[in-house]
Amino acid sequence: MTRFPRIRRALRVTPSVPAAIAIIVLCALTGAALRWSISTLAPTLLFVTFHPLVLICTLLAGWRAGAVCAVISGLLAVAFFTPDNAPGLFTAPGELGGFVAFLLADSVIIATGNSLRNTVRALDDAVHLSDKLNQELQHRVGNSLAVVQAVARQSARGRTTQEFLPVFEERMQALARASRYLGAGPGLVCDVRKLVEEGCSAFLGAGNIAMDGPDCRVSTDSCIPLVMALHELCTNAVKHGALSVPEGRVQVSWRMAEGGRQVLLTWQEAGGPPVTAPKRRGLGSAVLRAQSGLAAVDLAYDPAGLRCTILIDGAATAH
Protein backbone atom coordinates (compact mmCIF):
# COMPACT_ATOMS: atom_id res chain seq x y z
CA MET A 1 0.00 0.00 0.00
CA THR A 2 2.95 2.36 0.56
CA ARG A 3 3.67 2.05 -3.19
CA PHE A 4 0.27 3.52 -4.01
CA PRO A 5 -0.02 6.73 -1.96
CA ARG A 6 -3.04 7.95 -3.93
CA ILE A 7 -4.98 4.80 -3.11
CA ARG A 8 -3.97 5.09 0.54
CA ARG A 9 -5.12 8.70 0.68
CA ALA A 10 -8.40 7.77 -1.01
CA LEU A 11 -9.08 5.09 1.58
CA ARG A 12 -8.36 7.52 4.42
CA VAL A 13 -10.85 10.13 3.26
CA THR A 14 -14.40 10.03 4.57
CA PRO A 15 -16.41 11.45 1.66
CA SER A 16 -19.23 13.92 2.12
CA VAL A 17 -22.80 12.80 1.43
CA PRO A 18 -22.84 14.24 -2.13
CA ALA A 19 -19.47 12.64 -2.84
CA ALA A 20 -20.67 9.29 -1.47
CA ILE A 21 -23.79 9.46 -3.65
CA ALA A 22 -21.62 10.21 -6.68
CA ILE A 23 -19.39 7.21 -5.90
CA ILE A 24 -22.45 4.95 -5.53
CA VAL A 25 -23.96 6.07 -8.82
CA LEU A 26 -20.65 5.86 -10.68
CA CYS A 27 -19.91 2.35 -9.42
CA ALA A 28 -23.42 1.08 -10.15
CA LEU A 29 -23.45 2.55 -13.67
CA THR A 30 -19.94 1.27 -14.36
CA GLY A 31 -21.03 -2.21 -13.33
CA ALA A 32 -24.06 -1.91 -15.61
CA ALA A 33 -21.93 -0.74 -18.53
CA LEU A 34 -19.53 -3.64 -18.07
CA ARG A 35 -22.47 -6.04 -17.82
CA TRP A 36 -23.91 -4.68 -21.07
CA SER A 37 -20.55 -5.12 -22.79
CA ILE A 38 -20.58 -8.88 -22.10
CA SER A 39 -24.29 -9.46 -22.67
CA THR A 40 -23.74 -11.56 -25.78
CA LEU A 41 -20.85 -13.52 -24.25
CA ALA A 42 -22.44 -14.37 -20.88
CA PRO A 43 -26.16 -13.60 -20.99
CA THR A 44 -26.96 -15.63 -17.87
CA LEU A 45 -24.36 -14.07 -15.58
CA LEU A 46 -26.50 -11.21 -14.32
CA PHE A 47 -24.38 -9.95 -11.46
CA VAL A 48 -20.80 -10.89 -12.32
CA THR A 49 -19.62 -7.37 -13.21
CA PHE A 50 -21.26 -5.72 -10.21
CA HIS A 51 -19.33 -7.54 -7.47
CA PRO A 52 -15.98 -5.76 -7.95
CA LEU A 53 -17.69 -2.37 -8.22
CA VAL A 54 -19.50 -2.95 -4.93
CA LEU A 55 -16.11 -3.70 -3.38
CA ILE A 56 -14.61 -0.51 -4.84
CA CYS A 57 -17.55 1.54 -3.58
CA THR A 58 -17.11 0.09 -0.08
CA LEU A 59 -13.39 0.84 -0.06
CA LEU A 60 -13.90 4.43 -1.16
CA ALA A 61 -17.03 5.38 0.79
CA GLY A 62 -17.61 2.83 3.54
CA TRP A 63 -19.97 -0.05 4.16
CA ARG A 64 -23.18 1.99 4.04
CA ALA A 65 -22.38 3.25 0.56
CA GLY A 66 -21.40 -0.29 -0.45
CA ALA A 67 -24.75 -1.64 0.76
CA VAL A 68 -26.69 0.98 -1.20
CA CYS A 69 -24.56 0.29 -4.26
CA ALA A 70 -25.27 -3.44 -3.94
CA VAL A 71 -29.04 -2.90 -3.84
CA ILE A 72 -28.98 -0.51 -6.81
CA SER A 73 -26.68 -2.83 -8.76
CA GLY A 74 -28.94 -5.81 -8.10
CA LEU A 75 -32.00 -3.90 -9.25
CA LEU A 76 -30.21 -2.73 -12.42
CA ALA A 77 -29.15 -6.28 -13.21
CA VAL A 78 -32.66 -7.67 -12.73
CA ALA A 79 -34.35 -4.81 -14.59
CA PHE A 80 -32.14 -4.64 -17.69
CA PHE A 81 -30.17 -7.85 -18.08
CA THR A 82 -32.66 -10.66 -17.45
CA PRO A 83 -32.33 -13.02 -20.46
CA ASP A 84 -36.09 -13.55 -21.08
CA ASN A 85 -36.82 -9.78 -20.93
CA ALA A 86 -39.89 -10.35 -18.78
CA PRO A 87 -41.72 -7.08 -17.99
CA GLY A 88 -41.44 -5.73 -14.45
CA LEU A 89 -39.17 -6.63 -11.57
CA PHE A 90 -39.07 -10.13 -10.08
CA THR A 91 -41.65 -11.52 -12.48
CA ALA A 92 -39.43 -14.09 -14.17
CA PRO A 93 -38.73 -17.37 -12.35
CA GLY A 94 -35.69 -17.22 -10.13
CA GLU A 95 -35.23 -13.43 -10.30
CA LEU A 96 -36.03 -12.79 -6.66
CA GLY A 97 -33.91 -15.71 -5.51
CA GLY A 98 -31.01 -14.52 -7.64
CA PHE A 99 -31.35 -11.00 -6.28
CA VAL A 100 -31.33 -12.23 -2.68
CA ALA A 101 -28.34 -14.48 -3.38
CA PHE A 102 -26.52 -11.51 -4.93
CA LEU A 103 -27.15 -9.40 -1.83
CA LEU A 104 -25.97 -12.19 0.47
CA ALA A 105 -22.78 -12.65 -1.55
CA ASP A 106 -22.15 -8.93 -1.64
CA SER A 107 -22.68 -8.64 2.11
CA VAL A 108 -19.53 -10.75 2.49
CA ILE A 109 -17.75 -8.56 -0.05
CA ILE A 110 -18.87 -5.41 1.78
CA ALA A 111 -17.72 -6.75 5.15
CA THR A 112 -14.35 -7.71 3.68
CA GLY A 113 -13.93 -4.37 1.95
CA ASN A 114 -14.87 -2.41 5.04
CA SER A 115 -12.43 -4.45 7.13
CA LEU A 116 -9.67 -3.80 4.60
CA ARG A 117 -10.50 -0.09 4.56
CA ASN A 118 -10.35 0.14 8.35
CA THR A 119 -7.10 -1.84 8.44
CA VAL A 120 -5.40 0.44 5.92
CA ARG A 121 -6.55 3.51 7.83
CA ALA A 122 -5.37 2.03 11.14
CA LEU A 123 -1.97 1.17 9.66
CA ASP A 124 -1.65 4.66 8.23
CA ASP A 125 -2.54 6.16 11.62
CA ALA A 126 0.09 3.93 13.23
CA VAL A 127 2.73 5.15 10.77
CA HIS A 128 1.86 8.77 11.48
CA LEU A 129 1.93 8.13 15.24
CA SER A 130 5.30 6.39 14.94
CA ASP A 131 6.73 9.36 13.06
CA LYS A 132 5.35 11.76 15.64
CA LEU A 133 6.75 9.74 18.54
CA ASN A 134 10.13 9.54 16.82
CA GLN A 135 10.21 13.31 16.42
CA GLU A 136 9.16 13.72 20.05
CA LEU A 137 11.90 11.34 21.19
CA GLN A 138 14.54 13.16 19.16
CA HIS A 139 13.39 16.47 20.63
CA ARG A 140 13.49 15.22 24.22
CA VAL A 141 16.82 13.44 23.82
CA GLY A 142 18.30 16.59 22.31
CA ASN A 143 17.08 18.64 25.25
CA SER A 144 18.45 16.11 27.75
CA LEU A 145 21.86 16.03 26.06
CA ALA A 146 21.97 19.82 26.15
CA VAL A 147 21.30 19.73 29.90
CA VAL A 148 23.99 17.05 30.39
CA GLN A 149 26.47 19.22 28.52
CA ALA A 150 25.58 22.24 30.65
CA VAL A 151 25.81 20.19 33.86
CA ALA A 152 29.23 18.84 32.95
CA ARG A 153 30.55 22.25 31.94
CA GLN A 154 29.27 24.08 34.98
CA SER A 155 30.12 21.28 37.44
CA ALA A 156 33.73 21.32 36.24
CA ARG A 157 34.12 25.08 36.49
CA GLY A 158 36.31 26.05 39.45
CA ARG A 159 36.69 22.47 40.70
CA THR A 160 39.45 19.89 40.64
CA THR A 161 38.91 16.49 39.06
CA GLN A 162 38.29 14.94 42.47
CA GLU A 163 35.73 17.63 43.35
CA PHE A 164 34.02 17.48 39.96
CA LEU A 165 33.00 13.81 39.99
CA PRO A 166 30.75 13.78 43.10
CA VAL A 167 28.97 16.96 42.01
CA PHE A 168 28.49 15.70 38.47
CA GLU A 169 27.25 12.28 39.65
CA GLU A 170 24.73 13.85 42.00
CA ARG A 171 23.29 16.00 39.25
CA MET A 172 23.22 13.09 36.81
CA GLN A 173 21.26 11.06 39.34
CA ALA A 174 18.71 13.86 39.50
CA LEU A 175 18.55 13.90 35.71
CA ALA A 176 18.13 10.10 35.66
CA ARG A 177 15.23 10.32 38.09
CA ALA A 178 13.64 13.06 36.05
CA SER A 179 14.20 11.15 32.80
CA ARG A 180 11.75 8.51 33.94
CA TYR A 181 9.11 10.88 32.66
CA LEU A 182 10.44 10.38 29.12
CA GLY A 183 8.43 7.17 29.12
CA ALA A 184 5.21 9.14 29.36
CA GLY A 185 3.47 9.56 26.06
CA PRO A 186 2.53 12.87 24.49
CA GLY A 187 -0.50 14.43 26.15
CA LEU A 188 0.02 12.66 29.47
CA VAL A 189 0.39 14.71 32.62
CA CYS A 190 2.56 14.74 35.76
CA ASP A 191 1.49 15.48 39.32
CA VAL A 192 3.10 18.70 40.58
CA ARG A 193 3.52 17.48 44.16
CA LYS A 194 5.34 14.35 42.98
CA LEU A 195 7.57 16.47 40.76
CA VAL A 196 8.50 18.71 43.70
CA GLU A 197 9.26 15.67 45.84
CA GLU A 198 11.34 14.20 42.99
CA GLY A 199 13.34 17.37 42.51
CA CYS A 200 14.01 17.78 46.23
CA SER A 201 14.32 14.08 47.08
CA ALA A 202 18.01 14.23 48.03
CA PHE A 203 17.40 17.08 50.49
CA LEU A 204 14.15 16.20 52.28
CA GLY A 205 15.71 14.21 55.12
CA ALA A 206 16.50 17.21 57.33
CA GLY A 207 12.90 18.43 57.31
CA ASN A 208 13.86 21.95 56.25
CA ILE A 209 11.74 21.94 53.10
CA ALA A 210 7.98 22.50 53.34
CA MET A 211 5.58 22.00 50.44
CA ASP A 212 2.11 23.40 49.99
CA GLY A 213 -0.23 23.53 47.03
CA PRO A 214 -3.37 22.07 45.44
CA ASP A 215 -3.52 18.78 43.59
CA CYS A 216 -2.77 19.68 40.00
CA ARG A 217 -0.92 18.39 37.00
CA VAL A 218 1.23 19.72 34.19
CA SER A 219 2.08 18.41 30.75
CA THR A 220 4.89 15.92 30.25
CA ASP A 221 7.06 18.56 28.55
CA SER A 222 7.33 20.41 31.87
CA CYS A 223 8.37 17.43 34.02
CA ILE A 224 12.11 17.22 33.38
CA PRO A 225 12.77 21.00 33.26
CA LEU A 226 10.87 21.48 36.55
CA VAL A 227 12.61 18.61 38.36
CA MET A 228 16.04 19.79 37.21
CA ALA A 229 15.27 23.39 38.21
CA LEU A 230 14.15 22.30 41.69
CA HIS A 231 17.21 20.10 42.14
CA GLU A 232 19.48 22.99 41.22
CA LEU A 233 17.70 25.29 43.65
CA CYS A 234 18.20 22.67 46.36
CA THR A 235 21.87 22.31 45.47
CA ASN A 236 22.43 26.06 45.63
CA ALA A 237 20.52 26.28 48.92
CA VAL A 238 22.67 23.54 50.48
CA LYS A 239 25.89 25.19 49.34
CA HIS A 240 25.15 28.87 49.87
CA GLY A 241 21.54 29.40 50.96
CA ALA A 242 18.98 28.49 53.56
CA LEU A 243 19.77 24.77 53.64
CA SER A 244 23.40 25.45 54.49
CA VAL A 245 22.50 26.25 58.12
CA PRO A 246 20.35 24.27 60.58
CA GLU A 247 17.85 27.08 61.12
CA GLY A 248 17.30 27.72 57.42
CA ARG A 249 13.97 26.90 55.81
CA VAL A 250 12.61 26.55 52.29
CA GLN A 251 8.94 26.93 51.39
CA VAL A 252 7.84 25.47 48.05
CA SER A 253 4.30 26.50 47.19
CA TRP A 254 2.23 26.49 44.04
CA ARG A 255 -1.17 27.64 42.91
CA MET A 256 -3.30 27.64 39.80
CA ALA A 257 -3.19 30.75 37.63
CA GLU A 258 -4.85 32.08 34.49
CA GLY A 259 -8.12 30.31 35.17
CA GLY A 260 -6.46 26.96 35.80
CA ARG A 261 -4.40 26.93 32.61
CA GLN A 262 -1.09 27.62 34.37
CA VAL A 263 0.71 26.74 37.60
CA LEU A 264 2.71 29.39 39.45
CA LEU A 265 5.34 27.73 41.64
CA THR A 266 7.30 29.73 44.22
CA TRP A 267 10.57 28.74 45.92
CA GLN A 268 11.19 30.92 48.98
CA GLU A 269 14.23 30.62 51.23
CA ALA A 270 14.44 32.07 54.76
CA GLY A 271 16.75 31.92 57.75
CA GLY A 272 19.91 31.41 55.76
CA PRO A 273 22.98 33.58 55.14
CA PRO A 274 22.43 36.95 53.45
CA VAL A 275 21.82 36.45 49.76
CA THR A 276 23.83 38.23 47.10
CA ALA A 277 23.54 37.96 43.34
CA PRO A 278 26.18 35.66 41.83
CA LYS A 279 29.09 37.29 40.04
CA ARG A 280 29.14 34.70 37.30
CA ARG A 281 26.51 32.60 35.59
CA GLY A 282 26.20 29.04 36.82
CA LEU A 283 23.98 26.15 35.88
CA GLY A 284 21.03 28.51 36.21
CA SER A 285 21.81 29.67 32.70
CA ALA A 286 20.83 26.19 31.51
CA VAL A 287 18.00 25.04 33.81
CA LEU A 288 16.84 28.11 35.78
CA ARG A 289 15.51 29.96 32.77
CA ALA A 290 12.46 30.07 30.54
CA GLN A 291 12.53 27.11 28.16
CA SER A 292 10.33 24.48 26.59
CA GLY A 293 8.02 23.38 29.41
CA LEU A 294 8.68 26.42 31.63
CA ALA A 295 6.94 29.57 30.43
CA ALA A 296 8.84 31.91 32.75
CA VAL A 297 11.49 31.71 35.48
CA ASP A 298 12.31 34.67 37.72
CA LEU A 299 15.09 34.78 40.34
CA ALA A 300 15.00 37.48 43.04
CA TYR A 301 18.16 37.76 45.18
CA ASP A 302 16.56 39.23 48.30
CA PRO A 303 19.11 39.46 51.16
CA ALA A 304 16.56 37.75 53.44
CA GLY A 305 16.33 34.74 51.15
CA LEU A 306 16.37 33.69 47.52
CA ARG A 307 13.00 33.73 45.80
CA CYS A 308 12.33 31.89 42.55
CA THR A 309 9.01 31.89 40.71
CA ILE A 310 8.33 29.44 37.90
CA LEU A 311 5.34 29.72 35.58
CA ILE A 312 4.23 26.50 33.90
CA ASP A 313 1.80 26.28 31.00
CA GLY A 314 -0.57 23.42 30.24
CA ALA A 315 -1.86 22.89 33.78
CA ALA A 316 -4.94 20.97 34.87
CA THR A 317 -6.53 20.09 38.18
CA ALA A 318 -6.05 16.50 39.33
CA HIS A 319 -9.15 14.32 39.33
C-alpha positions in Angstrom: 0.0 0.0 0.0 3.0 2.4 0.6 3.7 2.0 -3.2 0.3 3.5 -4.0 0.0 6.7 -2.0 -3.0 8.0 -3.9 -5.0 4.8 -3.1 -4.0 5.1 0.5 -5.1 8.7 0.7 -8.4 7.8 -1.0 -9.1 5.1 1.6 -8.4 7.5 4.4 -10.8 10.1 3.3 -14.4 10.0 4.6 -16.4 11.5 1.7 -19.2 13.9 2.1 -22.8 12.8 1.4 -22.8 14.2 -2.1 -19.5 12.6 -2.8 -20.7 9.3 -1.5 -23.8 9.5 -3.6 -21.6 10.2 -6.7 -19.4 7.2 -5.9 -22.4 4.9 -5.5 -24.0 6.1 -8.8 -20.7 5.9 -10.7 -19.9 2.4 -9.4 -23.4 1.1 -10.2 -23.4 2.5 -13.7 -19.9 1.3 -14.4 -21.0 -2.2 -13.3 -24.1 -1.9 -15.6 -21.9 -0.7 -18.5 -19.5 -3.6 -18.1 -22.5 -6.0 -17.8 -23.9 -4.7 -21.1 -20.5 -5.1 -22.8 -20.6 -8.9 -22.1 -24.3 -9.5 -22.7 -23.7 -11.6 -25.8 -20.9 -13.5 -24.3 -22.4 -14.4 -20.9 -26.2 -13.6 -21.0 -27.0 -15.6 -17.9 -24.4 -14.1 -15.6 -26.5 -11.2 -14.3 -24.4 -10.0 -11.5 -20.8 -10.9 -12.3 -19.6 -7.4 -13.2 -21.3 -5.7 -10.2 -19.3 -7.5 -7.5 -16.0 -5.8 -8.0 -17.7 -2.4 -8.2 -19.5 -2.9 -4.9 -16.1 -3.7 -3.4 -14.6 -0.5 -4.8 -17.5 1.5 -3.6 -17.1 0.1 -0.1 -13.4 0.8 -0.1 -13.9 4.4 -1.2 -17.0 5.4 0.8 -17.6 2.8 3.5 -20.0 -0.1 4.2 -23.2 2.0 4.0 -22.4 3.2 0.6 -21.4 -0.3 -0.4 -24.7 -1.6 0.8 -26.7 1.0 -1.2 -24.6 0.3 -4.3 -25.3 -3.4 -3.9 -29.0 -2.9 -3.8 -29.0 -0.5 -6.8 -26.7 -2.8 -8.8 -28.9 -5.8 -8.1 -32.0 -3.9 -9.3 -30.2 -2.7 -12.4 -29.2 -6.3 -13.2 -32.7 -7.7 -12.7 -34.4 -4.8 -14.6 -32.1 -4.6 -17.7 -30.2 -7.9 -18.1 -32.7 -10.7 -17.5 -32.3 -13.0 -20.5 -36.1 -13.6 -21.1 -36.8 -9.8 -20.9 -39.9 -10.3 -18.8 -41.7 -7.1 -18.0 -41.4 -5.7 -14.5 -39.2 -6.6 -11.6 -39.1 -10.1 -10.1 -41.7 -11.5 -12.5 -39.4 -14.1 -14.2 -38.7 -17.4 -12.3 -35.7 -17.2 -10.1 -35.2 -13.4 -10.3 -36.0 -12.8 -6.7 -33.9 -15.7 -5.5 -31.0 -14.5 -7.6 -31.4 -11.0 -6.3 -31.3 -12.2 -2.7 -28.3 -14.5 -3.4 -26.5 -11.5 -4.9 -27.1 -9.4 -1.8 -26.0 -12.2 0.5 -22.8 -12.7 -1.5 -22.1 -8.9 -1.6 -22.7 -8.6 2.1 -19.5 -10.8 2.5 -17.7 -8.6 0.0 -18.9 -5.4 1.8 -17.7 -6.8 5.2 -14.3 -7.7 3.7 -13.9 -4.4 1.9 -14.9 -2.4 5.0 -12.4 -4.4 7.1 -9.7 -3.8 4.6 -10.5 -0.1 4.6 -10.4 0.1 8.3 -7.1 -1.8 8.4 -5.4 0.4 5.9 -6.6 3.5 7.8 -5.4 2.0 11.1 -2.0 1.2 9.7 -1.7 4.7 8.2 -2.5 6.2 11.6 0.1 3.9 13.2 2.7 5.1 10.8 1.9 8.8 11.5 1.9 8.1 15.2 5.3 6.4 14.9 6.7 9.4 13.1 5.3 11.8 15.6 6.7 9.7 18.5 10.1 9.5 16.8 10.2 13.3 16.4 9.2 13.7 20.0 11.9 11.3 21.2 14.5 13.2 19.2 13.4 16.5 20.6 13.5 15.2 24.2 16.8 13.4 23.8 18.3 16.6 22.3 17.1 18.6 25.3 18.4 16.1 27.7 21.9 16.0 26.1 22.0 19.8 26.1 21.3 19.7 29.9 24.0 17.1 30.4 26.5 19.2 28.5 25.6 22.2 30.6 25.8 20.2 33.9 29.2 18.8 32.9 30.6 22.3 31.9 29.3 24.1 35.0 30.1 21.3 37.4 33.7 21.3 36.2 34.1 25.1 36.5 36.3 26.1 39.4 36.7 22.5 40.7 39.4 19.9 40.6 38.9 16.5 39.1 38.3 14.9 42.5 35.7 17.6 43.3 34.0 17.5 40.0 33.0 13.8 40.0 30.7 13.8 43.1 29.0 17.0 42.0 28.5 15.7 38.5 27.3 12.3 39.6 24.7 13.8 42.0 23.3 16.0 39.2 23.2 13.1 36.8 21.3 11.1 39.3 18.7 13.9 39.5 18.5 13.9 35.7 18.1 10.1 35.7 15.2 10.3 38.1 13.6 13.1 36.0 14.2 11.1 32.8 11.7 8.5 33.9 9.1 10.9 32.7 10.4 10.4 29.1 8.4 7.2 29.1 5.2 9.1 29.4 3.5 9.6 26.1 2.5 12.9 24.5 -0.5 14.4 26.1 0.0 12.7 29.5 0.4 14.7 32.6 2.6 14.7 35.8 1.5 15.5 39.3 3.1 18.7 40.6 3.5 17.5 44.2 5.3 14.4 43.0 7.6 16.5 40.8 8.5 18.7 43.7 9.3 15.7 45.8 11.3 14.2 43.0 13.3 17.4 42.5 14.0 17.8 46.2 14.3 14.1 47.1 18.0 14.2 48.0 17.4 17.1 50.5 14.1 16.2 52.3 15.7 14.2 55.1 16.5 17.2 57.3 12.9 18.4 57.3 13.9 22.0 56.3 11.7 21.9 53.1 8.0 22.5 53.3 5.6 22.0 50.4 2.1 23.4 50.0 -0.2 23.5 47.0 -3.4 22.1 45.4 -3.5 18.8 43.6 -2.8 19.7 40.0 -0.9 18.4 37.0 1.2 19.7 34.2 2.1 18.4 30.7 4.9 15.9 30.2 7.1 18.6 28.5 7.3 20.4 31.9 8.4 17.4 34.0 12.1 17.2 33.4 12.8 21.0 33.3 10.9 21.5 36.5 12.6 18.6 38.4 16.0 19.8 37.2 15.3 23.4 38.2 14.2 22.3 41.7 17.2 20.1 42.1 19.5 23.0 41.2 17.7 25.3 43.6 18.2 22.7 46.4 21.9 22.3 45.5 22.4 26.1 45.6 20.5 26.3 48.9 22.7 23.5 50.5 25.9 25.2 49.3 25.1 28.9 49.9 21.5 29.4 51.0 19.0 28.5 53.6 19.8 24.8 53.6 23.4 25.5 54.5 22.5 26.3 58.1 20.3 24.3 60.6 17.8 27.1 61.1 17.3 27.7 57.4 14.0 26.9 55.8 12.6 26.6 52.3 8.9 26.9 51.4 7.8 25.5 48.0 4.3 26.5 47.2 2.2 26.5 44.0 -1.2 27.6 42.9 -3.3 27.6 39.8 -3.2 30.8 37.6 -4.9 32.1 34.5 -8.1 30.3 35.2 -6.5 27.0 35.8 -4.4 26.9 32.6 -1.1 27.6 34.4 0.7 26.7 37.6 2.7 29.4 39.4 5.3 27.7 41.6 7.3 29.7 44.2 10.6 28.7 45.9 11.2 30.9 49.0 14.2 30.6 51.2 14.4 32.1 54.8 16.7 31.9 57.7 19.9 31.4 55.8 23.0 33.6 55.1 22.4 36.9 53.5 21.8 36.5 49.8 23.8 38.2 47.1 23.5 38.0 43.3 26.2 35.7 41.8 29.1 37.3 40.0 29.1 34.7 37.3 26.5 32.6 35.6 26.2 29.0 36.8 24.0 26.1 35.9 21.0 28.5 36.2 21.8 29.7 32.7 20.8 26.2 31.5 18.0 25.0 33.8 16.8 28.1 35.8 15.5 30.0 32.8 12.5 30.1 30.5 12.5 27.1 28.2 10.3 24.5 26.6 8.0 23.4 29.4 8.7 26.4 31.6 6.9 29.6 30.4 8.8 31.9 32.8 11.5 31.7 35.5 12.3 34.7 37.7 15.1 34.8 40.3 15.0 37.5 43.0 18.2 37.8 45.2 16.6 39.2 48.3 19.1 39.5 51.2 16.6 37.7 53.4 16.3 34.7 51.1 16.4 33.7 47.5 13.0 33.7 45.8 12.3 31.9 42.5 9.0 31.9 40.7 8.3 29.4 37.9 5.3 29.7 35.6 4.2 26.5 33.9 1.8 26.3 31.0 -0.6 23.4 30.2 -1.9 22.9 33.8 -4.9 21.0 34.9 -6.5 20.1 38.2 -6.1 16.5 39.3 -9.2 14.3 39.3 
